[in-house]
Amino acid sequence: MDDEPDPRIEGRASRRATKTRQRLLDAALYIFNTKGIEGCAIEDITESADVGKGTFYRHFMDKLDILRTLLDLAADDLILRMPPTDAPALSFEDRITQLFNAHATLLAERADLFLVFLQGQTMVATRSSSIPGLQPPFARYITALESRLKPVLPDPADVAGARQLAVAIGAIICGNITVGMSILSSKHDVINNLDLARQSLLVGTSQRLRCTV
């Protein structure tokens, strides 16, 4: 029938919408890293993406909405780089190294995404009550760390201990990268510094956990 939608037209429209959405995400990623999340406006994103504000609002509700999308993408990418939850349990040292390497790899390959993740983490830590809705990606991130740590702890049933260790590891890794990116000359230097943090963590926890380092 003549009034039936043409699937070819719908397909082209869908592809255009997907490309536009991705262009907005890429623009937001760039602007957030050059001006800072707090320092940019929607107009900065739309100008960088070369689209109108109306187009922006067809894809995202506001600046926090596009930020939440980027934080979800960063958390998903980081979690995918971690060893699978069903991977054979190695030593505590090996598992910590795997987790540190997951962060170092994301920093090396997608520093732009990781740096927005770190900015969002700071916002959640300092202003969570005034900017609701940003916590879920970070909660998933900590839960993913926790699930990877449990099999290599002396007592896998120690849920509280695994959670505390996951929070500590996340803070050590992200804190070192945040500070390192502000004072070191290259990502390579930051990654080397991150390895020193890994070694310090292992020395500090190996005796308590009765692991061989």
PyMOL CGO cylinders between C-alpha atoms (Angstrom):
from pymol import cmd
from pymol.cgo import CYLINDER

trace = [
    CYLINDER, 0.00, 0.00, 0.00, 1.08, 3.58, -0.73, 0.3, 1, 1, 1, 1, 1, 1,
    CYLINDER, 1.08, 3.58, -0.73, 0.82, 4.68, 2.91, 0.3, 1, 1, 1, 1, 1, 1,
    CYLINDER, 0.82, 4.68, 2.91, 3.15, 1.97, 4.19, 0.3, 1, 1, 1, 1, 1, 1,
    CYLINDER, 3.15, 1.97, 4.19, 6.57, 3.28, 5.31, 0.3, 1, 1, 1, 1, 1, 1,
    CYLINDER, 6.57, 3.28, 5.31, 9.49, 2.57, 3.02, 0.3, 1, 1, 1, 1, 1, 1,
    CYLINDER, 9.49, 2.57, 3.02, 12.01, 0.50, 5.06, 0.3, 1, 1, 1, 1, 1, 1,
    CYLINDER, 12.01, 0.50, 5.06, 14.86, 1.92, 2.97, 0.3, 1, 1, 1, 1, 1, 1,
    CYLINDER, 14.86, 1.92, 2.97, 13.94, 5.47, 3.97, 0.3, 1, 1, 1, 1, 1, 1,
    CYLINDER, 13.94, 5.47, 3.97, 13.52, 4.44, 7.61, 0.3, 1, 1, 1, 1, 1, 1,
    CYLINDER, 13.52, 4.44, 7.61, 16.91, 2.73, 7.49, 0.3, 1, 1, 1, 1, 1, 1,
    CYLINDER, 16.91, 2.73, 7.49, 18.64, 5.82, 6.12, 0.3, 1, 1, 1, 1, 1, 1,
    CYLINDER, 18.64, 5.82, 6.12, 16.96, 8.02, 8.73, 0.3, 1, 1, 1, 1, 1, 1,
    CYLINDER, 16.96, 8.02, 8.73, 18.04, 5.66, 11.49, 0.3, 1, 1, 1, 1, 1, 1,
    CYLINDER, 18.04, 5.66, 11.49, 21.63, 5.64, 10.26, 0.3, 1, 1, 1, 1, 1, 1,
    CYLINDER, 21.63, 5.64, 10.26, 21.66, 9.44, 10.05, 0.3, 1, 1, 1, 1, 1, 1,
    CYLINDER, 21.66, 9.44, 10.05, 20.32, 9.70, 13.59, 0.3, 1, 1, 1, 1, 1, 1,
    CYLINDER, 20.32, 9.70, 13.59, 22.96, 7.26, 14.85, 0.3, 1, 1, 1, 1, 1, 1,
    CYLINDER, 22.96, 7.26, 14.85, 25.73, 9.23, 13.14, 0.3, 1, 1, 1, 1, 1, 1,
    CYLINDER, 25.73, 9.23, 13.14, 24.42, 12.52, 14.53, 0.3, 1, 1, 1, 1, 1, 1,
    CYLINDER, 24.42, 12.52, 14.53, 24.22, 11.10, 18.03, 0.3, 1, 1, 1, 1, 1, 1,
    CYLINDER, 24.22, 11.10, 18.03, 27.79, 9.83, 17.76, 0.3, 1, 1, 1, 1, 1, 1,
    CYLINDER, 27.79, 9.83, 17.76, 28.95, 13.21, 16.45, 0.3, 1, 1, 1, 1, 1, 1,
    CYLINDER, 28.95, 13.21, 16.45, 27.40, 14.87, 19.51, 0.3, 1, 1, 1, 1, 1, 1,
    CYLINDER, 27.40, 14.87, 19.51, 29.08, 12.37, 21.83, 0.3, 1, 1, 1, 1, 1, 1,
    CYLINDER, 29.08, 12.37, 21.83, 32.45, 12.93, 20.16, 0.3, 1, 1, 1, 1, 1, 1,
    CYLINDER, 32.45, 12.93, 20.16, 32.00, 16.69, 20.40, 0.3, 1, 1, 1, 1, 1, 1,
    CYLINDER, 32.00, 16.69, 20.40, 31.02, 16.51, 24.07, 0.3, 1, 1, 1, 1, 1, 1,
    CYLINDER, 31.02, 16.51, 24.07, 34.03, 14.31, 24.80, 0.3, 1, 1, 1, 1, 1, 1,
    CYLINDER, 34.03, 14.31, 24.80, 36.32, 16.86, 23.16, 0.3, 1, 1, 1, 1, 1, 1,
    CYLINDER, 36.32, 16.86, 23.16, 34.73, 19.87, 24.84, 0.3, 1, 1, 1, 1, 1, 1,
    CYLINDER, 34.73, 19.87, 24.84, 34.63, 18.26, 28.29, 0.3, 1, 1, 1, 1, 1, 1,
    CYLINDER, 34.63, 18.26, 28.29, 38.35, 17.54, 28.00, 0.3, 1, 1, 1, 1, 1, 1,
    CYLINDER, 38.35, 17.54, 28.00, 39.32, 20.97, 26.71, 0.3, 1, 1, 1, 1, 1, 1,
    CYLINDER, 39.32, 20.97, 26.71, 37.03, 23.25, 28.73, 0.3, 1, 1, 1, 1, 1, 1,
    CYLINDER, 37.03, 23.25, 28.73, 36.10, 20.94, 31.58, 0.3, 1, 1, 1, 1, 1, 1,
    CYLINDER, 36.10, 20.94, 31.58, 32.61, 19.62, 32.26, 0.3, 1, 1, 1, 1, 1, 1,
    CYLINDER, 32.61, 19.62, 32.26, 31.68, 22.58, 34.44, 0.3, 1, 1, 1, 1, 1, 1,
    CYLINDER, 31.68, 22.58, 34.44, 33.10, 25.10, 32.00, 0.3, 1, 1, 1, 1, 1, 1,
    CYLINDER, 33.10, 25.10, 32.00, 31.24, 24.11, 28.86, 0.3, 1, 1, 1, 1, 1, 1,
    CYLINDER, 31.24, 24.11, 28.86, 27.73, 24.85, 27.62, 0.3, 1, 1, 1, 1, 1, 1,
    CYLINDER, 27.73, 24.85, 27.62, 25.46, 22.96, 25.26, 0.3, 1, 1, 1, 1, 1, 1,
    CYLINDER, 25.46, 22.96, 25.26, 26.23, 25.60, 22.64, 0.3, 1, 1, 1, 1, 1, 1,
    CYLINDER, 26.23, 25.60, 22.64, 29.90, 24.58, 22.78, 0.3, 1, 1, 1, 1, 1, 1,
    CYLINDER, 29.90, 24.58, 22.78, 28.94, 20.99, 22.05, 0.3, 1, 1, 1, 1, 1, 1,
    CYLINDER, 28.94, 20.99, 22.05, 26.55, 21.80, 19.21, 0.3, 1, 1, 1, 1, 1, 1,
    CYLINDER, 26.55, 21.80, 19.21, 29.03, 24.21, 17.61, 0.3, 1, 1, 1, 1, 1, 1,
    CYLINDER, 29.03, 24.21, 17.61, 31.77, 21.57, 17.75, 0.3, 1, 1, 1, 1, 1, 1,
    CYLINDER, 31.77, 21.57, 17.75, 29.39, 18.96, 16.30, 0.3, 1, 1, 1, 1, 1, 1,
    CYLINDER, 29.39, 18.96, 16.30, 28.09, 21.47, 13.71, 0.3, 1, 1, 1, 1, 1, 1,
    CYLINDER, 28.09, 21.47, 13.71, 24.45, 20.86, 14.58, 0.3, 1, 1, 1, 1, 1, 1,
    CYLINDER, 24.45, 20.86, 14.58, 21.66, 23.02, 15.99, 0.3, 1, 1, 1, 1, 1, 1,
    CYLINDER, 21.66, 23.02, 15.99, 20.44, 22.98, 19.57, 0.3, 1, 1, 1, 1, 1, 1,
    CYLINDER, 20.44, 22.98, 19.57, 17.18, 21.43, 18.42, 0.3, 1, 1, 1, 1, 1, 1,
    CYLINDER, 17.18, 21.43, 18.42, 19.14, 18.45, 17.09, 0.3, 1, 1, 1, 1, 1, 1,
    CYLINDER, 19.14, 18.45, 17.09, 20.93, 18.15, 20.43, 0.3, 1, 1, 1, 1, 1, 1,
    CYLINDER, 20.93, 18.15, 20.43, 17.63, 18.00, 22.33, 0.3, 1, 1, 1, 1, 1, 1,
    CYLINDER, 17.63, 18.00, 22.33, 16.31, 15.29, 20.02, 0.3, 1, 1, 1, 1, 1, 1,
    CYLINDER, 16.31, 15.29, 20.02, 19.08, 13.04, 21.33, 0.3, 1, 1, 1, 1, 1, 1,
    CYLINDER, 19.08, 13.04, 21.33, 19.80, 14.25, 24.88, 0.3, 1, 1, 1, 1, 1, 1,
    CYLINDER, 19.80, 14.25, 24.88, 17.80, 16.03, 27.58, 0.3, 1, 1, 1, 1, 1, 1,
    CYLINDER, 17.80, 16.03, 27.58, 20.63, 18.30, 28.76, 0.3, 1, 1, 1, 1, 1, 1,
    CYLINDER, 20.63, 18.30, 28.76, 24.37, 18.45, 29.40, 0.3, 1, 1, 1, 1, 1, 1,
    CYLINDER, 24.37, 18.45, 29.40, 24.18, 15.99, 32.29, 0.3, 1, 1, 1, 1, 1, 1,
    CYLINDER, 24.18, 15.99, 32.29, 22.34, 13.50, 30.09, 0.3, 1, 1, 1, 1, 1, 1,
    CYLINDER, 22.34, 13.50, 30.09, 25.13, 13.42, 27.51, 0.3, 1, 1, 1, 1, 1, 1,
    CYLINDER, 25.13, 13.42, 27.51, 27.67, 13.27, 30.36, 0.3, 1, 1, 1, 1, 1, 1,
    CYLINDER, 27.67, 13.27, 30.36, 25.86, 10.27, 31.87, 0.3, 1, 1, 1, 1, 1, 1,
    CYLINDER, 25.86, 10.27, 31.87, 26.03, 8.55, 28.48, 0.3, 1, 1, 1, 1, 1, 1,
    CYLINDER, 26.03, 8.55, 28.48, 29.78, 9.11, 28.25, 0.3, 1, 1, 1, 1, 1, 1,
    CYLINDER, 29.78, 9.11, 28.25, 30.31, 7.89, 31.82, 0.3, 1, 1, 1, 1, 1, 1,
    CYLINDER, 30.31, 7.89, 31.82, 28.37, 4.72, 31.02, 0.3, 1, 1, 1, 1, 1, 1,
    CYLINDER, 28.37, 4.72, 31.02, 30.51, 4.19, 27.92, 0.3, 1, 1, 1, 1, 1, 1,
    CYLINDER, 30.51, 4.19, 27.92, 33.71, 4.71, 29.93, 0.3, 1, 1, 1, 1, 1, 1,
    CYLINDER, 33.71, 4.71, 29.93, 32.62, 2.35, 32.71, 0.3, 1, 1, 1, 1, 1, 1,
    CYLINDER, 32.62, 2.35, 32.71, 31.56, -0.30, 30.18, 0.3, 1, 1, 1, 1, 1, 1,
    CYLINDER, 31.56, -0.30, 30.18, 34.87, -0.03, 28.33, 0.3, 1, 1, 1, 1, 1, 1,
    CYLINDER, 34.87, -0.03, 28.33, 36.87, -0.26, 31.54, 0.3, 1, 1, 1, 1, 1, 1,
    CYLINDER, 36.87, -0.26, 31.54, 34.91, -3.24, 32.85, 0.3, 1, 1, 1, 1, 1, 1,
    CYLINDER, 34.91, -3.24, 32.85, 35.34, -5.07, 29.53, 0.3, 1, 1, 1, 1, 1, 1,
    CYLINDER, 35.34, -5.07, 29.53, 39.11, -4.69, 29.88, 0.3, 1, 1, 1, 1, 1, 1,
    CYLINDER, 39.11, -4.69, 29.88, 39.07, -6.38, 33.28, 0.3, 1, 1, 1, 1, 1, 1,
    CYLINDER, 39.07, -6.38, 33.28, 39.51, -10.17, 33.44, 0.3, 1, 1, 1, 1, 1, 1,
    CYLINDER, 39.51, -10.17, 33.44, 36.16, -12.00, 33.07, 0.3, 1, 1, 1, 1, 1, 1,
    CYLINDER, 36.16, -12.00, 33.07, 34.37, -12.80, 36.30, 0.3, 1, 1, 1, 1, 1, 1,
    CYLINDER, 34.37, -12.80, 36.30, 34.56, -16.52, 35.46, 0.3, 1, 1, 1, 1, 1, 1,
    CYLINDER, 34.56, -16.52, 35.46, 38.29, -16.44, 34.70, 0.3, 1, 1, 1, 1, 1, 1,
    CYLINDER, 38.29, -16.44, 34.70, 40.36, -18.91, 36.78, 0.3, 1, 1, 1, 1, 1, 1,
    CYLINDER, 40.36, -18.91, 36.78, 41.36, -17.39, 40.10, 0.3, 1, 1, 1, 1, 1, 1,
    CYLINDER, 41.36, -17.39, 40.10, 45.03, -16.46, 39.99, 0.3, 1, 1, 1, 1, 1, 1,
    CYLINDER, 45.03, -16.46, 39.99, 47.19, -15.18, 42.81, 0.3, 1, 1, 1, 1, 1, 1,
    CYLINDER, 47.19, -15.18, 42.81, 46.31, -11.90, 44.44, 0.3, 1, 1, 1, 1, 1, 1,
    CYLINDER, 46.31, -11.90, 44.44, 49.36, -10.32, 42.80, 0.3, 1, 1, 1, 1, 1, 1,
    CYLINDER, 49.36, -10.32, 42.80, 48.35, -11.47, 39.32, 0.3, 1, 1, 1, 1, 1, 1,
    CYLINDER, 48.35, -11.47, 39.32, 44.77, -10.29, 39.72, 0.3, 1, 1, 1, 1, 1, 1,
    CYLINDER, 44.77, -10.29, 39.72, 45.86, -6.85, 40.95, 0.3, 1, 1, 1, 1, 1, 1,
    CYLINDER, 45.86, -6.85, 40.95, 48.23, -6.59, 37.99, 0.3, 1, 1, 1, 1, 1, 1,
    CYLINDER, 48.23, -6.59, 37.99, 45.40, -7.48, 35.61, 0.3, 1, 1, 1, 1, 1, 1,
    CYLINDER, 45.40, -7.48, 35.61, 43.18, -4.79, 37.11, 0.3, 1, 1, 1, 1, 1, 1,
    CYLINDER, 43.18, -4.79, 37.11, 45.89, -2.14, 36.96, 0.3, 1, 1, 1, 1, 1, 1,
    CYLINDER, 45.89, -2.14, 36.96, 46.66, -3.15, 33.37, 0.3, 1, 1, 1, 1, 1, 1,
    CYLINDER, 46.66, -3.15, 33.37, 43.00, -2.74, 32.43, 0.3, 1, 1, 1, 1, 1, 1,
    CYLINDER, 43.00, -2.74, 32.43, 43.13, 0.88, 33.56, 0.3, 1, 1, 1, 1, 1, 1,
    CYLINDER, 43.13, 0.88, 33.56, 46.52, 1.50, 31.95, 0.3, 1, 1, 1, 1, 1, 1,
    CYLINDER, 46.52, 1.50, 31.95, 45.28, 0.10, 28.63, 0.3, 1, 1, 1, 1, 1, 1,
    CYLINDER, 45.28, 0.10, 28.63, 42.20, 2.32, 28.64, 0.3, 1, 1, 1, 1, 1, 1,
    CYLINDER, 42.20, 2.32, 28.64, 44.38, 5.32, 29.45, 0.3, 1, 1, 1, 1, 1, 1,
    CYLINDER, 44.38, 5.32, 29.45, 46.77, 4.46, 26.61, 0.3, 1, 1, 1, 1, 1, 1,
    CYLINDER, 46.77, 4.46, 26.61, 44.03, 3.80, 24.04, 0.3, 1, 1, 1, 1, 1, 1,
    CYLINDER, 44.03, 3.80, 24.04, 41.16, 6.07, 25.11, 0.3, 1, 1, 1, 1, 1, 1,
    CYLINDER, 41.16, 6.07, 25.11, 42.60, 8.76, 27.35, 0.3, 1, 1, 1, 1, 1, 1,
    CYLINDER, 42.60, 8.76, 27.35, 39.81, 11.14, 26.30, 0.3, 1, 1, 1, 1, 1, 1,
    CYLINDER, 39.81, 11.14, 26.30, 37.13, 8.78, 27.60, 0.3, 1, 1, 1, 1, 1, 1,
    CYLINDER, 37.13, 8.78, 27.60, 39.06, 7.94, 30.76, 0.3, 1, 1, 1, 1, 1, 1,
    CYLINDER, 39.06, 7.94, 30.76, 39.65, 11.61, 31.61, 0.3, 1, 1, 1, 1, 1, 1,
    CYLINDER, 39.65, 11.61, 31.61, 35.93, 12.36, 31.39, 0.3, 1, 1, 1, 1, 1, 1,
    CYLINDER, 35.93, 12.36, 31.39, 35.36, 9.35, 33.67, 0.3, 1, 1, 1, 1, 1, 1,
    CYLINDER, 35.36, 9.35, 33.67, 37.79, 10.88, 36.19, 0.3, 1, 1, 1, 1, 1, 1,
    CYLINDER, 37.79, 10.88, 36.19, 36.10, 14.29, 35.95, 0.3, 1, 1, 1, 1, 1, 1,
    CYLINDER, 36.10, 14.29, 35.95, 32.74, 12.68, 36.59, 0.3, 1, 1, 1, 1, 1, 1,
    CYLINDER, 32.74, 12.68, 36.59, 34.16, 10.77, 39.53, 0.3, 1, 1, 1, 1, 1, 1,
    CYLINDER, 34.16, 10.77, 39.53, 35.32, 14.03, 41.10, 0.3, 1, 1, 1, 1, 1, 1,
    CYLINDER, 35.32, 14.03, 41.10, 31.91, 15.58, 40.58, 0.3, 1, 1, 1, 1, 1, 1,
    CYLINDER, 31.91, 15.58, 40.58, 30.22, 12.63, 42.27, 0.3, 1, 1, 1, 1, 1, 1,
    CYLINDER, 30.22, 12.63, 42.27, 32.66, 12.77, 45.19, 0.3, 1, 1, 1, 1, 1, 1,
    CYLINDER, 32.66, 12.77, 45.19, 32.22, 16.49, 45.78, 0.3, 1, 1, 1, 1, 1, 1,
    CYLINDER, 32.22, 16.49, 45.78, 28.71, 17.34, 44.57, 0.3, 1, 1, 1, 1, 1, 1,
    CYLINDER, 28.71, 17.34, 44.57, 26.67, 14.14, 44.48, 0.3, 1, 1, 1, 1, 1, 1,
    CYLINDER, 26.67, 14.14, 44.48, 23.66, 15.73, 46.19, 0.3, 1, 1, 1, 1, 1, 1,
    CYLINDER, 23.66, 15.73, 46.19, 23.43, 18.57, 43.66, 0.3, 1, 1, 1, 1, 1, 1,
    CYLINDER, 23.43, 18.57, 43.66, 23.98, 16.47, 40.52, 0.3, 1, 1, 1, 1, 1, 1,
    CYLINDER, 23.98, 16.47, 40.52, 21.93, 13.29, 40.97, 0.3, 1, 1, 1, 1, 1, 1,
    CYLINDER, 21.93, 13.29, 40.97, 22.09, 10.46, 38.47, 0.3, 1, 1, 1, 1, 1, 1,
    CYLINDER, 22.09, 10.46, 38.47, 25.85, 10.30, 37.94, 0.3, 1, 1, 1, 1, 1, 1,
    CYLINDER, 25.85, 10.30, 37.94, 26.52, 7.61, 40.56, 0.3, 1, 1, 1, 1, 1, 1,
    CYLINDER, 26.52, 7.61, 40.56, 25.41, 4.42, 38.70, 0.3, 1, 1, 1, 1, 1, 1,
    CYLINDER, 25.41, 4.42, 38.70, 28.44, 4.09, 36.36, 0.3, 1, 1, 1, 1, 1, 1,
    CYLINDER, 28.44, 4.09, 36.36, 30.82, 4.38, 39.31, 0.3, 1, 1, 1, 1, 1, 1,
    CYLINDER, 30.82, 4.38, 39.31, 28.79, 1.94, 41.40, 0.3, 1, 1, 1, 1, 1, 1,
    CYLINDER, 28.79, 1.94, 41.40, 28.98, -0.58, 38.55, 0.3, 1, 1, 1, 1, 1, 1,
    CYLINDER, 28.98, -0.58, 38.55, 32.73, 0.03, 38.29, 0.3, 1, 1, 1, 1, 1, 1,
    CYLINDER, 32.73, 0.03, 38.29, 33.32, -0.68, 42.00, 0.3, 1, 1, 1, 1, 1, 1,
    CYLINDER, 33.32, -0.68, 42.00, 31.07, -3.75, 41.85, 0.3, 1, 1, 1, 1, 1, 1,
    CYLINDER, 31.07, -3.75, 41.85, 33.09, -5.03, 38.89, 0.3, 1, 1, 1, 1, 1, 1,
    CYLINDER, 33.09, -5.03, 38.89, 36.34, -4.58, 40.81, 0.3, 1, 1, 1, 1, 1, 1,
    CYLINDER, 36.34, -4.58, 40.81, 34.83, -6.33, 43.81, 0.3, 1, 1, 1, 1, 1, 1,
    CYLINDER, 34.83, -6.33, 43.81, 33.69, -9.33, 41.75, 0.3, 1, 1, 1, 1, 1, 1,
    CYLINDER, 33.69, -9.33, 41.75, 37.19, -9.75, 40.31, 0.3, 1, 1, 1, 1, 1, 1,
    CYLINDER, 37.19, -9.75, 40.31, 38.85, -9.55, 43.73, 0.3, 1, 1, 1, 1, 1, 1,
    CYLINDER, 38.85, -9.55, 43.73, 36.67, -12.00, 45.68, 0.3, 1, 1, 1, 1, 1, 1,
    CYLINDER, 36.67, -12.00, 45.68, 38.12, -15.22, 44.15, 0.3, 1, 1, 1, 1, 1, 1,
    CYLINDER, 38.12, -15.22, 44.15, 41.70, -14.30, 45.14, 0.3, 1, 1, 1, 1, 1, 1,
    CYLINDER, 41.70, -14.30, 45.14, 41.00, -13.23, 48.72, 0.3, 1, 1, 1, 1, 1, 1,
    CYLINDER, 41.00, -13.23, 48.72, 41.73, -15.62, 51.62, 0.3, 1, 1, 1, 1, 1, 1,
    CYLINDER, 41.73, -15.62, 51.62, 38.03, -15.58, 52.46, 0.3, 1, 1, 1, 1, 1, 1,
    CYLINDER, 38.03, -15.58, 52.46, 35.88, -15.04, 49.31, 0.3, 1, 1, 1, 1, 1, 1,
    CYLINDER, 35.88, -15.04, 49.31, 32.84, -14.79, 51.58, 0.3, 1, 1, 1, 1, 1, 1,
    CYLINDER, 32.84, -14.79, 51.58, 34.22, -11.60, 53.14, 0.3, 1, 1, 1, 1, 1, 1,
    CYLINDER, 34.22, -11.60, 53.14, 31.93, -9.28, 51.22, 0.3, 1, 1, 1, 1, 1, 1,
    CYLINDER, 31.93, -9.28, 51.22, 32.79, -6.23, 53.30, 0.3, 1, 1, 1, 1, 1, 1,
    CYLINDER, 32.79, -6.23, 53.30, 36.52, -6.81, 52.88, 0.3, 1, 1, 1, 1, 1, 1,
    CYLINDER, 36.52, -6.81, 52.88, 36.20, -7.24, 49.13, 0.3, 1, 1, 1, 1, 1, 1,
    CYLINDER, 36.20, -7.24, 49.13, 34.15, -4.06, 48.87, 0.3, 1, 1, 1, 1, 1, 1,
    CYLINDER, 34.15, -4.06, 48.87, 36.61, -2.04, 50.92, 0.3, 1, 1, 1, 1, 1, 1,
    CYLINDER, 36.61, -2.04, 50.92, 39.53, -3.31, 48.85, 0.3, 1, 1, 1, 1, 1, 1,
    CYLINDER, 39.53, -3.31, 48.85, 37.69, -2.52, 45.60, 0.3, 1, 1, 1, 1, 1, 1,
    CYLINDER, 37.69, -2.52, 45.60, 37.04, 1.05, 46.75, 0.3, 1, 1, 1, 1, 1, 1,
    CYLINDER, 37.04, 1.05, 46.75, 40.67, 1.42, 47.83, 0.3, 1, 1, 1, 1, 1, 1,
    CYLINDER, 40.67, 1.42, 47.83, 42.02, 0.10, 44.53, 0.3, 1, 1, 1, 1, 1, 1,
    CYLINDER, 42.02, 0.10, 44.53, 39.72, 2.32, 42.51, 0.3, 1, 1, 1, 1, 1, 1,
    CYLINDER, 39.72, 2.32, 42.51, 40.80, 5.34, 44.56, 0.3, 1, 1, 1, 1, 1, 1,
    CYLINDER, 40.80, 5.34, 44.56, 44.50, 4.49, 44.23, 0.3, 1, 1, 1, 1, 1, 1,
    CYLINDER, 44.50, 4.49, 44.23, 44.36, 3.95, 40.47, 0.3, 1, 1, 1, 1, 1, 1,
    CYLINDER, 44.36, 3.95, 40.47, 42.10, 6.87, 39.58, 0.3, 1, 1, 1, 1, 1, 1,
    CYLINDER, 42.10, 6.87, 39.58, 43.81, 9.19, 42.07, 0.3, 1, 1, 1, 1, 1, 1,
    CYLINDER, 43.81, 9.19, 42.07, 47.24, 8.41, 40.66, 0.3, 1, 1, 1, 1, 1, 1,
    CYLINDER, 47.24, 8.41, 40.66, 46.06, 8.97, 37.09, 0.3, 1, 1, 1, 1, 1, 1,
    CYLINDER, 46.06, 8.97, 37.09, 44.34, 12.25, 37.98, 0.3, 1, 1, 1, 1, 1, 1,
    CYLINDER, 44.34, 12.25, 37.98, 47.42, 13.62, 39.72, 0.3, 1, 1, 1, 1, 1, 1,
    CYLINDER, 47.42, 13.62, 39.72, 49.78, 12.14, 37.15, 0.3, 1, 1, 1, 1, 1, 1,
    CYLINDER, 49.78, 12.14, 37.15, 48.00, 13.71, 34.18, 0.3, 1, 1, 1, 1, 1, 1,
    CYLINDER, 48.00, 13.71, 34.18, 48.31, 17.13, 35.80, 0.3, 1, 1, 1, 1, 1, 1,
    CYLINDER, 48.31, 17.13, 35.80, 52.04, 17.01, 36.59, 0.3, 1, 1, 1, 1, 1, 1,
    CYLINDER, 52.04, 17.01, 36.59, 53.71, 14.42, 34.35, 0.3, 1, 1, 1, 1, 1, 1,
    CYLINDER, 53.71, 14.42, 34.35, 54.78, 15.03, 30.78, 0.3, 1, 1, 1, 1, 1, 1,
    CYLINDER, 54.78, 15.03, 30.78, 53.20, 12.06, 29.01, 0.3, 1, 1, 1, 1, 1, 1,
    CYLINDER, 53.20, 12.06, 29.01, 50.76, 9.18, 29.28, 0.3, 1, 1, 1, 1, 1, 1,
    CYLINDER, 50.76, 9.18, 29.28, 53.77, 6.86, 29.29, 0.3, 1, 1, 1, 1, 1, 1,
    CYLINDER, 53.77, 6.86, 29.29, 55.05, 8.56, 32.46, 0.3, 1, 1, 1, 1, 1, 1,
    CYLINDER, 55.05, 8.56, 32.46, 51.61, 8.29, 34.06, 0.3, 1, 1, 1, 1, 1, 1,
    CYLINDER, 51.61, 8.29, 34.06, 51.42, 4.57, 33.26, 0.3, 1, 1, 1, 1, 1, 1,
    CYLINDER, 51.42, 4.57, 33.26, 54.90, 4.02, 34.73, 0.3, 1, 1, 1, 1, 1, 1,
    CYLINDER, 54.90, 4.02, 34.73, 53.82, 5.89, 37.84, 0.3, 1, 1, 1, 1, 1, 1,
    CYLINDER, 53.82, 5.89, 37.84, 50.72, 3.72, 38.00, 0.3, 1, 1, 1, 1, 1, 1,
    CYLINDER, 50.72, 3.72, 38.00, 52.92, 0.62, 38.06, 0.3, 1, 1, 1, 1, 1, 1,
    CYLINDER, 52.92, 0.62, 38.06, 54.78, 2.04, 41.06, 0.3, 1, 1, 1, 1, 1, 1,
    CYLINDER, 54.78, 2.04, 41.06, 51.42, 2.49, 42.77, 0.3, 1, 1, 1, 1, 1, 1,
    CYLINDER, 51.42, 2.49, 42.77, 50.59, -1.14, 41.99, 0.3, 1, 1, 1, 1, 1, 1,
    CYLINDER, 50.59, -1.14, 41.99, 53.84, -2.33, 43.56, 0.3, 1, 1, 1, 1, 1, 1,
    CYLINDER, 53.84, -2.33, 43.56, 53.22, -0.21, 46.66, 0.3, 1, 1, 1, 1, 1, 1,
    CYLINDER, 53.22, -0.21, 46.66, 49.71, -1.60, 47.00, 0.3, 1, 1, 1, 1, 1, 1,
    CYLINDER, 49.71, -1.60, 47.00, 50.98, -5.16, 46.78, 0.3, 1, 1, 1, 1, 1, 1,
    CYLINDER, 50.98, -5.16, 46.78, 53.67, -4.56, 49.40, 0.3, 1, 1, 1, 1, 1, 1,
    CYLINDER, 53.67, -4.56, 49.40, 51.15, -2.91, 51.69, 0.3, 1, 1, 1, 1, 1, 1,
    CYLINDER, 51.15, -2.91, 51.69, 48.52, -5.64, 51.47, 0.3, 1, 1, 1, 1, 1, 1,
    CYLINDER, 48.52, -5.64, 51.47, 50.45, -8.86, 50.84, 0.3, 1, 1, 1, 1, 1, 1,
    CYLINDER, 50.45, -8.86, 50.84, 51.28, -9.54, 54.48, 0.3, 1, 1, 1, 1, 1, 1,
    CYLINDER, 51.28, -9.54, 54.48, 47.73, -8.89, 55.67, 0.3, 1, 1, 1, 1, 1, 1,
    CYLINDER, 47.73, -8.89, 55.67, 46.30, -11.15, 53.00, 0.3, 1, 1, 1, 1, 1, 1,
    CYLINDER, 46.30, -11.15, 53.00, 49.09, -13.71, 53.39, 0.3, 1, 1, 1, 1, 1, 1,
    CYLINDER, 49.09, -13.71, 53.39, 50.00, -13.50, 49.74, 0.3, 1, 1, 1, 1, 1, 1,
    CYLINDER, 50.00, -13.50, 49.74, 53.43, -13.97, 48.23, 0.3, 1, 1, 1, 1, 1, 1,
    CYLINDER, 53.43, -13.97, 48.23, 54.62, -10.90, 46.32, 0.3, 1, 1, 1, 1, 1, 1,
]
cmd.load_cgo(trace, "trace")
